[in-house]
C-alpha cells in the first residue's frame, strides 16, 4: 500500500459555526446520581445510548439515554474485585463494555449492558488506550504512548490470546514526550482501525496485527520539532509548544468511512474531516477560543455529524 499525504493549511479553515448546516443541542441531565462527569475524556454510543468516560473530575463511566437522562453509572473506585483505580479508556463490545484500568497493575474490566460487573483480566502494562477487535474473542491493540523509561520501548502492541506482538517502536526523537490525546484509535471497518499516535503527524492503518502508514499529515512548518528540545519536563515542553504557535493535542474519531482529526494551535481548535477511502477530499474547520467556550471540543461522530460537547451538554453539528 502506498501512503498518501494530507496537506493541512490553517489559512483554509472555515469557521465551524458558519459552515454548519444545522446545530442541535442535547442537554445531559445528571439529577439521578450523586456523581456526574466534570470532564469528557471519551464518548461512545451503545445503540441510541450515550456512554461518557470521565477520567479526571469525577472518575467513572456514565450512561445516558437518547434524551440525555442519566440512567446508570459505574463509579466504584478502590482496590476491590469489582472496583477500579484509574480508568483511562473504554470500548463498547457486543456483550456490554470493557474498560482499561491502568495504575499499578493494568487490567481490563468487563461490564454488561446494565453496568453489572462481570470480571477482570490482565492488560498491557502502561497502556494509555486500547481497541478490542470483534468483541470478546478478537485481538486487542494497545497504545503505550511514548513511554521509554525502561527496557520496553514499544509504542503499539497487538495481543491475540497468549501472543504479544510489538508492532511499532517509540521513535527516538519523541521518547517520553506526549500530548493529551484522548482518542488515538478509530474504527473504519470490523477488522481495520486507524491509529494516530501522540506526537506523530501520521495516521497508520492497522489490520491483522500489522500497521502501515496510511497518510502523512503535512502541517506546513507548524508541527513541533522535537530533535533539540529539553524533554525532562513534559508540561513545560507542551506550554512552550503552545506559546510558539505550533500544533498540539491531536485526537481522531470516525464514523465508518468518515474520519475527523482534531488539534489545537495557539488558543484555537481545529477539526479536519475526510474520508478514509478518499484522502484527496478533506475540509478544515476552525473554532476560535471564544467560540470554543460555548461549543466544547470534538467528542464523537455519528450519522455524518460532529458532536462537540462539555459536561452537561452536547452539540450535534451537521456539515458537508
C-alpha positions in Angstrom: 0.0 0.0 0.0 1.4 3.4 -1.0 0.9 6.0 1.7 -0.6 9.4 0.9 -0.3 12.9 2.3 -2.8 15.4 3.5 -1.7 19.0 3.4 -3.3 21.0 6.3 -3.3 24.7 5.8 -4.8 26.7 8.7 -5.5 29.6 6.3 -8.1 27.4 4.5 -10.1 26.7 7.7 -13.8 27.6 7.7 -15.4 28.9 10.9 -17.3 25.8 12.1 -20.4 27.8 13.2 -20.6 29.4 9.7 -20.1 26.1 7.9 -22.7 24.2 10.0 -25.8 23.2 8.1 -27.6 22.6 11.5 -26.8 22.7 15.2 -28.9 20.7 17.7 -28.4 20.8 21.4 -28.8 17.8 23.8 -28.7 18.6 27.5 -27.3 15.9 29.7 -29.4 15.6 32.9 -27.5 14.3 35.9 -30.2 14.6 38.6 -30.5 10.8 39.2 -27.0 10.4 40.7 -24.7 11.9 43.3 -21.9 11.6 40.7 -21.7 13.2 37.3 -18.9 13.8 34.9 -17.0 17.0 35.1 -14.8 16.2 32.2 -15.5 14.2 28.9 -12.4 12.0 28.4 -14.3 9.9 25.8 -17.8 9.4 24.4 -19.1 6.4 22.6 -22.6 5.2 21.5 -24.2 1.9 22.6 -27.2 1.8 20.3 -29.0 5.1 21.0 -27.5 5.3 24.4 -24.5 7.6 25.2 -21.5 6.5 27.2 -19.3 9.1 28.7 -16.0 8.5 30.5 -14.6 11.0 33.0 -11.0 10.1 34.0 -10.3 13.2 36.0 -13.0 15.2 37.7 -15.5 12.6 38.9 -13.9 9.4 37.6 -16.3 6.8 36.2 -18.4 5.7 33.2 -21.8 7.3 32.8 -24.7 6.0 30.7 -27.3 8.4 29.3 -30.4 7.6 27.2 -31.2 9.2 23.8 -33.0 12.1 25.6 -30.0 12.9 27.7 -31.2 11.5 31.0 -28.6 9.8 33.2 -29.7 6.2 33.7 -26.7 4.4 35.1 -23.1 4.9 36.2 -20.0 2.9 37.2 -18.1 4.9 39.8 -16.8 2.3 42.2 -13.3 3.4 42.9 -11.0 1.3 45.1 -9.0 -1.9 45.0 -11.9 -4.4 45.4 -12.7 -7.1 42.8 -15.4 -5.0 41.2 -13.8 -1.6 41.6 -11.3 0.5 39.5 -8.3 2.7 40.4 -7.8 4.8 37.2 -9.9 4.2 34.1 -8.2 5.7 31.0 -10.2 4.2 28.1 -13.2 2.0 27.3 -14.6 0.1 24.3 -18.2 -0.9 23.6 -18.4 -4.6 22.7 -21.4 -6.8 21.8 -21.8 -8.0 25.4 -21.5 -4.6 27.0 -18.5 -2.5 27.9 -14.8 -3.2 28.6 -12.7 -0.6 30.5 -8.9 -0.1 30.7 -7.8 0.4 34.3 -4.0 1.2 34.4 -2.5 2.2 37.6 -0.1 -0.2 39.3 -1.2 -3.4 37.5 -3.1 -2.9 34.2 -6.4 -4.7 33.8 -9.5 -4.8 31.7 -12.8 -4.6 33.5 -15.9 -6.1 31.8 -19.4 -4.8 32.5 -22.7 -5.9 30.8 -25.0 -3.5 29.1 -26.6 -2.7 32.5 -23.2 -1.9 34.0 -23.2 -5.1 36.1 -19.6 -6.1 36.9 -18.6 -9.4 35.1 -14.9 -10.0 35.5 -11.4 -8.6 35.0 -8.4 -9.8 33.1 -4.8 -8.6 32.6 -3.9 -5.8 30.2 -0.8 -4.4 28.7 1.3 -2.5 31.3 1.5 1.3 30.9 -1.2 1.4 28.2 -2.9 4.7 27.6 -5.5 3.5 25.0 -6.8 0.2 23.7 -9.0 -1.2 21.0 -10.8 -4.5 21.1 -11.4 -6.3 17.8 -14.6 -8.3 17.3 -15.8 -8.1 20.8 -14.7 -10.6 23.4 -12.8 -13.1 21.1 -10.6 -10.9 18.8 -7.2 -9.4 19.3 -6.5 -6.2 21.2 -4.5 -3.2 20.2 -2.7 -1.2 22.9 -1.1 2.2 22.7 1.6 2.9 25.3 2.3 6.5 24.1 6.0 7.3 24.1 6.9 5.9 27.5 10.5 4.7 27.1 12.0 4.9 30.6 12.6 1.2 31.0 13.5 -1.6 28.6 10.1 -1.7 27.0 10.3 0.9 24.2 7.3 -0.4 22.2 4.6 2.2 21.3 2.0 -0.1 19.7 1.3 -3.6 20.8 -1.0 -6.3 19.4 -2.2 -9.0 21.7 -4.1 -12.1 20.5 -4.7 -14.7 23.1 -1.4 -15.6 24.6 0.5 -14.0 21.8 2.0 -10.5 22.3 3.4 -8.7 19.3 5.3 -5.4 19.3 4.2 -3.5 16.2 5.7 0.0 16.4 8.6 1.2 18.5 8.7 4.6 20.2 10.6 7.0 17.8 13.8 8.1 19.5 13.2 11.8 18.9 9.9 11.7 20.9 10.8 9.3 23.7 8.8 10.3 26.9 7.1 13.2 25.1 3.3 13.2 24.8 0.2 15.2 24.0 -3.1 15.0 25.8 -4.6 12.6 23.2 -7.9 11.2 24.3 -8.6 9.2 21.1 -5.9 7.6 19.1 -7.8 4.6 17.6 -10.7 4.9 15.1 -12.6 2.0 13.5 -13.2 2.1 9.8 -14.5 -1.5 9.4 -14.9 -4.6 11.5 -11.3 -5.7 11.0 -9.4 -2.4 10.2 -8.7 0.5 12.5 -6.7 3.8 12.2 -4.1 4.8 14.6 -2.9 8.4 15.2 0.0 8.3 17.7 0.5 11.2 20.1 3.3 13.5 18.9 3.5 11.9 15.4 2.0 13.7 12.3 0.9 10.4 10.6 -2.0 8.0 10.6 -1.4 4.3 10.4 -3.8 1.6 9.1 -3.9 -1.4 11.4 -5.1 -4.7 10.2 -4.3 -8.3 11.1 -1.7 -7.4 13.7 0.2 -5.2 11.2 0.5 -1.4 10.9 1.4 0.6 7.8 1.3 4.3 7.2 -1.9 5.4 5.6 -1.0 9.1 5.3 1.3 11.8 6.5 -0.2 15.0 7.9 1.7 18.0 6.5 1.1 21.0 8.8 3.3 23.3 6.8 6.0 24.1 9.4 3.6 24.2 12.2 4.5 20.8 13.6 6.8 20.9 16.6 10.5 20.0 16.2 11.5 17.6 19.0 15.0 17.0 17.8 16.7 19.6 20.0 14.5 20.4 23.0 14.6 19.6 26.7 12.3 16.7 27.5 12.8 16.4 31.2 9.6 18.4 32.0 6.8 17.4 29.6 4.4 20.0 30.9 6.8 22.8 30.3 7.5 21.4 26.8 3.8 21.4 26.0 3.4 25.0 27.2 6.4 26.1 25.1 4.9 24.4 22.0 1.6 26.2 22.5 3.3 29.5 23.1 5.3 29.1 19.9 2.1 28.6 17.9 2.7 25.0 17.0 0.2 22.1 16.7 -0.6 20.2 19.9 -3.1 17.9 21.4 -4.2 15.7 18.5 -7.2 13.4 18.5 -9.0 11.2 16.0 -12.6 9.9 15.7 -14.5 8.0 13.0 -18.0 7.1 11.8 -17.5 4.4 9.2 -15.5 5.9 6.3 -15.8 9.4 7.8 -12.8 10.4 9.9 -12.1 13.5 11.8 -8.7 14.6 13.2 -8.8 17.5 15.7 -6.0 19.5 17.2 -5.1 22.8 18.9 -2.9 25.6 17.5 -2.3 28.5 19.9 -5.7 29.1 21.5 -7.8 27.9 18.5 -9.3 24.5 17.9 -9.4 22.8 14.5 -11.3 19.8 13.1 -10.2 18.2 9.8 -12.8 15.9 8.3 -12.0 13.5 5.5 -12.9 10.1 4.1 -10.8 7.0 4.7 -11.4 5.9 1.1 -10.6 9.3 -0.5 -7.8 11.3 1.2 -7.8 13.9 -1.5 -11.1 15.4 -0.3 -10.9 17.0 3.1 -12.3 20.0 4.9 -10.8 22.0 7.8 -13.0 23.8 10.3 -11.9 26.3 13.0 -13.3 27.1 16.4 -11.8 30.2 17.9 -11.1 30.5 21.7 -14.2 32.5 22.5 -16.5 30.2 20.5 -14.8 27.1 22.0 -16.1 28.0 25.4 -19.7 27.8 24.2 -19.3 24.8 21.8 -16.9 22.5 23.7 -14.4 20.2 21.9 -15.0 17.3 19.5 -16.0 14.2 21.4 -17.8 12.0 18.8 -19.0 11.4 15.3 -22.3 9.7 14.4 -24.6 9.6 11.3 -22.3 12.0 9.5 -22.4 14.6 12.2 -19.8 16.1 14.5 -20.6 16.1 18.3 -18.9 18.8 20.3 -19.5 18.9 24.0 -18.7 19.5 27.6 -20.2 18.1 30.8 -23.9 18.6 30.7 -24.3 19.5 27.0 -23.7 18.0 23.6 -24.0 19.8 20.3 -24.8 17.8 17.1 -23.4 19.7 14.2 -24.1 18.7 10.6 -21.5 19.8 8.0 -20.9 18.9 4.4 
